[in-house]
Amino acid sequence: MRTSMLFSKMQKGLSMVELLVALAISSFLILGISQIYIDNKRNYLFQQGQAGNQENSRFVLMLLQQQLDKTGYRRLHDDNMENAFKSATFNGCRAFVAGETIAAATALKAGEYGVCLRYQPAYKGEHDCLGNEITGVPEKPFTNTPPVVVRLVYLPSAGTLSCSRPDIAQSKSGELVSGLTDFRLEAGVGPADRSERKVSSFVALQDVAGRPIRALRFSILAGSDNTSLRTGDDSQARDRWIVLYPESRSAIEAADEGQIYQIARGNQTIRNLMP
């Protein structure tokens, strides 16, 4: 009787072995759930980063294509280019010669570069790159009007693409896109004889040397806002960009904090300047 009571008392509660097993199982469950949460969060941030890169790249490509489609447009198609677009100088742009509608931008801030474009607005109520309505456009079609000047520049230190209207007094620059790790422009130039409307070769924008620009090639390296998204140090998009533009290696590697990168490229012929 006494032995039976002692045995029943010994069986109450959990043994040390059972407790350790329960703790081990619960620890594995907590670790597994935590890992699933971390993986899902990383996957979500990765997808958000790629979506942001795609959105920025598409917007920049669309913006450049829209502006280049307008470049060189004349309301009077029988008017010669020299009369429609007279020689002129604007703040932040290389001087335009008569008949020229695209020129390299000059830096107003350290390191910035881009292009200046000229076109005549097609209709009353048309908007410029900042979304403002272009004023002074006659309602009557086929009427000459002063050209609009658009300045599009990339500022490497901020990673932004901005637009301004240097043909308007006290025009303010507006930021269009941010989050660009790098941005490059190459000019498709034709022969020195402007009557020959063709693209002979592509050169860096600063190497145009007075030759007429007939096309633009633009390359974008977009980087995600969030950092530490890559599982390793390697990035195929970043490395491919450095192969294309070796001079950008030091700046890109110095700013790399594990972002996700995406390359987008486009090539646009300026149709109003071609046959």
PyMOL commands that set and color helices and strands:
alter all, ss='L'
color gray80, all
select helices_A, chain A and resi 2-10+16-70+81-84+205-207+236-244+246-255+271-273
alter helices_A, ss='H'
color red, helices_A
select strands_A, chain A and resi 102-104+113-119+148-155+160-164+174-177+180-189+201-204+213-223+261-269
alter strands_A, ss='S'
color yellow, strands_A
deselect
rebuild
show_as cartoon
